[in-house]
Amino acid sequence: MATPLRWGILGTGGIAHTFASDLTLIDEGVVVAVGSRSQTTADAFADEFDIPHRHGSYEDLVGDPEVDVVYVGTPHPMHYTDALLALEHGKPVLVEKAFTMNAREARDLVAKAREKKLFMMEAMWTRFLPHVVAIRDLLAKGVLGEIVTVEADHGQWFEKDPGFRLFAPELGGGALLDLGVYPVSFASMILGTPNRITALVDPAFTGVDGQASMLFGYESGAQAVLTCTSGARSPTRASITGVNARIEIAGDFYAPSSFTLIQRSGERDVFTFEHTGRGLRHQAVEVARCINEGLLESPVMPLDETIAIMATMDKVLEFL
């Protein structure tokens, strides 16, 4: 793009810091504004990243004429209202994952974006990482043959603090929406939407879901075995097994990583990728590309798939 996309950051939490930092690594976008619920927090964030426009309310941020697109980086329960606010002010929007709290909210948000004819995308940054792009290319070429099994896990250890966002119900706490969304989205990317779902889901000490083991079945006969937990640091690896070969992704599979292609004969090829930053910059490049080309959604992370992923997680949580 001749002119960088001008980003407004809605929210000043940890993921917003990471996104703003990664945006400094690309030419396709620049942060020009930040919005917080307090002017003090907005000013501190703006000072850290040398952002010219700092707003003490989300309303002022989305109304800023200098902002081309809004990044919503607030906790899950606020995604719906915050993204809706941006859309109502005519701003395209990138919404952190999990996209919303449930599929109903996701459908409503997508309907509004389509009604307004505004670009929107779920910020599933893993989709745009170099190793995942390379994996999709191998799958498209049929290198693995018919897919039989997808496996992925995401477990992190967190101190048992009832006020922490993964444990606090009022902040959308739970392992699935924060951690499990990565394995679920990964399986969706490869196999689509399951037609059979079973799961074991156990609560954390505050009552929100703390651990889930999921088994998905598909019309093709393939299966996905996925796990997540907020109580321990797991290997965070992933694999895709086909009749001809399999792919094994080193942990953390959802972040910049490498993978090994293993033929049925045992022959191995290792794929490595140079990388700078945390990995969130690639989705910003995709947003810029889509908006520049007049697209209202990304073909890599389509809105109907985001809705389907939310619906799948809704069904998993019924096992809690």
N, C-alpha and C positions, 0 to 999 in steps of 0.2 A: 504494500500500500504506500502511496506517495505521502499520505498524511496518517499518522498513527491514530488508532481508535482511542478516544478519550474516556477513561474509565472513572466511574464513581464507586467507591467502596462503601457498602452499607454494612456497618458492624466493624468492631475493632478488636475482635478476639484473636486467638492464635492462628486459625486458618486464614483470616484476613491478612495478618502479618506475613504469612508465608506466600500468599498470592501476590501481595504488593511487592514483596522482595523479588519474586520470580519475574514480575513484569519489567523489572529493571534490566532483564537479560535479553529482551526482544525489541525489535524496531516497530512491530505491528501495533503496539499499544503502550499507553502511558497513563499513570494515575494522575488525575487532575483534581479530584475531590474526594473527601471522606465525610461520612455522616455517622454520628453517634447519638445516644440519648442524652449525652452531656457535652457541653462545649469543651470542658477540660479534657475529657478523653479524646475528643476529636482533635484538639490542638496537639496533644501529646503524640498521637498517631501521625498527624500531618508533619510535625517537626521531625519525626524519625525518618520519614520518607521524602521530605522536602515537597510536600503537596501544597499547592497554592490555595485551594478552596477547602475550608474546614467548616462543617455545619454541625450545630448542636441539636439537630433533629433529622430524622429520616425524611420527613416531608420536604425540608429545605434541600436535602441532597438530591432527591429525585426531581425536584423542580429546577435544579441548576441548569441553565441553558448551555453551560460549557461541557456538560456530561453527555456523551454519546450512548453509553451503555452502562448498566448497573450490575455490580457483583453483589449478590446477597450472601453474606457470610455469618448470619446470626444462627442461634440454636434452632433445631428442627421445628419446634412448635411455632416459631415465628416466620418460617419460610413462606408459608401461604400468604399471610397478610403483608409481609414486606415485599414479596415479588409482585403481589397484586397492586400495591402502592406504586411500584415502578411502572407497571403496565398502564395503570390509570393515568400516569403522567406522560405516556407516550414513549417510554424508554424500553429498548430491548434489555433482556435480563439473563444473566447466568446465575443459576440457583444452586447453592451447595447441596451435596448429597448428605443424607437422604433428601430427596427432592421435597417431600412433604411428610406429614405424619401418617398418611394413609392414601389409598388409591382414590377415594372420593375427592379429597383436596387436590390431588394431582390432576384429575379429570377437569375439575372446575378451573384450575389455573391454566391448563392447556387450552381449554375452550375460550378463555378470556384472551390469551395471546393470539389465538387464531382469529377471534372476532376483531381484535385491534390490528391484525396483520403486522405483528411485531415479532422479532426473533426472540426465541427463548431456548435454553438448553440446560440440562442437568450437568453440574460440574463434576462428572465422573472422570476425573483427570487421567485415570489409569488407561482409558481407551486410547489416549493420544500419545502415550509413551512410545519411544522408538522400538522397544522389544515387543510391545503388543501390536504395533503396526506391522512389524516383521512376521509375527505369528499369524495375523490375519491374512497376510500375503501367502504364507505357506498353506494355510487352510484353503484359501481360494484356489490354489493350484492343485489341491487334492493330494498333497504329499503324504498326509497321514492315512488316507483312505477313509472308509466309513468310520465315524467317531463312535466309540463304544462307551467311554467313561470320561467324565471331567471331575477332577478333585481339586479342592481349594480350601484353605483354612486361614483364619485371621483371629489371633488371640493376643491380647495385650493385658499386662498387669497394671491395675490401678489401686492406689490406696483406698481403703474403705471409708470414704468421706461422703456422707449422705447429701452434702451440698454440691458435690461434683456432678458435672453434666451427665455422665454416663450412668449415674445412680439416682439422680433427682428426677422423679416423675414429672415435675413441672417444667423441666428443661428437656423433656423428650428422652429421658434416660432409657438405657437398654443397650445390650450388645448388638442386637440385630441391625437397627437403623444406623448405628455409628460404625460398626466393624463388619457385621455380616453382609452389609450392602455390597461390599467388594466381592466376596465369593459369589453372591447371588447374581450380581451384574456380570461377572466374568462368565458364569455358566450361561447366562442369557445371551451374551455376545456370540457364544459358540453354538448353542443348541436351541435358542429361542425360549419360548414359554413352556413350562412343563404342563403335562396333562394329568400328572399324579404327584401329590405332595404328601410326605409324611415327615414327622419331626419329633424329636425329644427336646423340650424347652424347659429349663429350670430357672427359677427366680434368683436374683441377687438378694442381698440382705434388705434392700428397700422395697422389694416386691416387683421391680422391673425385671425384664428378662436378663439373665446373667450369662447363660450358656445355651447354645443351640446346636444340635446335630441334625442336619437336613438331608433327606434323600428325595431327589426329584426324578421322575420318569417322563419320558418323551415318546411321542408317537413313533419315532424312528426306532425305538427299542433302546436308545442310549439312556444312560443314567448319570446323575451328578451327585457326588457325595461332598457335602459342604459343612464346615463347622465354624463357630465363632465363640469367643468367650471374653469377658472383661476381667477374668480372675487369674490369668496366667499368660506368660509370653510363649506363644506357640511357634512352630517352625515357619509359619506364614509362607508356605510353598504352594505351588499349584502344578497340575499336570493335565495333559490332554492325551488320551490314549485312543489311537485308531487301529484298524486291522493291519496296517502296513508299518506304522511307526508311532512313536509317542514324543511329546514335548514335555520336558521337565523344566520348570521355571524356578530359579534360585530364590530364596527369601530375600527381601520382601517382594512377593510377586506383584503387588499392586503399586510399587514404587519403581524408579529406574533400576533395572536388573538385567541379568543375562539369562539365556536358556540353552538347553542341550536338546538337539534332535537325535533321537535314538531309533535306528532302524530295527525292524524285526530280527534282523541278523545279528544285532548287537553293535553295528557300526555307529560311531558317535561323531556329531559335528557340534561344536560349541559356538554360539552366537553371542558376541559381546558388543557393547555400545558405549562410546564416550558420552559423558553427560555432565552438564553443569546445572546447578540449582537443585531444587527439591522435586521438580517435575510438573509443577502446576502451570508453567509457562506455555506448554504445548496446547492446552485447551484454549488459552487466550489467543493463540495464533489461529486456531480453528474458528473461534468466534469472529475474529477479524476477517478471515477468508469468507465465511458465510455471509456476513453483513455486506462485505464489499461486492459479493456476487448476487446480492438481493435475495438470498435464501432466508426462509423463516424458521428453519430448524436444520440441525446437522444430520447428514446421512450416516454419520458414525455413531451418534448418540441421539436417535430419533425420539420424538416426544411420545409416540405411541408405545415404544419400548419402555420408556421411563414409567409410564402408567402401568404397564404389564409387570414391571419389576416391583412397583409398590403393591400391586394386587397380590403378587406372589408372597411378599413379606407379610401382608395382612393375613394370608392363610397360614403361614408359619406361626404367627403369634397367636392363632387360635388354639395352638397346642400348649400354650403357657397355662 
